[in-house]
Amino acid sequence: TQLLEQSPQFLSIQEGENLTVYCNSSSVFSSLQWYRQEPGEGPVLLVTVVTGGEVKKLKRLTFQFGDARKDSSLHITAAQPGDTGLYLCAGARGGSNYKLTFGKGTLLTVNP
Amino acid sequence: DSGVTQTPKHLITATGQRVTLRCSPRSGDLSVYWYQQSLDQGLQFLIHYYNGEERAKGNILERFSAQQFPDLHSELNLSSLELGDSALYFCASTKVQSGSYGYTFGSGTRLTVV
């Protein structure tokens, strides 16, 4: 059983469309992070959220941490081909926050 | 360039062999984490070192071992390799012992066992 479930697994959209990807768990996390990974590269940190209900914006990307700190969402407005990549969520849990547990990711393709 | 250096970038070897993957953390970072990424399992935590000492082990096979040296670089040793060990291996670094504020990843080593 995956601790962090991401959905959808694959998403293919046209440039200019909006989209939301989800990261869900039955466990509580002390913090949750989103990364983007491009082919042949390591994941790159986009954002960290630590407070239940927290919303952070990074240009066209909006991240939300659930009130109960068990889930998160990433919304992209007016997607561009440069947004293409694997989006990973990762959580740190209080007693073992030395390591991150990763979801399997959402593979996003934005077509021109 | 993230500041975390992994070598080699690609490695092709035969079953039964032993390989060593190397990671130099970002300047000033004391923690090194190793992860294995495969298509079916995603990113799986292997092991964590902080300032030369092992802090935690995850899903690391007994055939795998690691260490962190006084200059803080780390090596992951994989022995008696099997076809199923083919994967991307990433290291990541942080300044502190906690991953709560995010990792900086290297660009990975792609291991192919034939």
Interface residues (C-beta under 8 A of the other chain):
Chain A: Q2 S30 S31 Q33 Y35 G40 E41 G42 P43 V44 L45 T48 V50 L88 A90 A92 S96 N97 Y98 K99 L100 T101 F102 G103 K104 G105
Chain B: S2 V4 S31 Y33 Y35 Q41 G42 L43 F45 H48 Y50 R55 A56 G58 F90 A92 Q97 S98 G99 S100 Y101 G102 Y103 T104 F105 G106 S107 G108
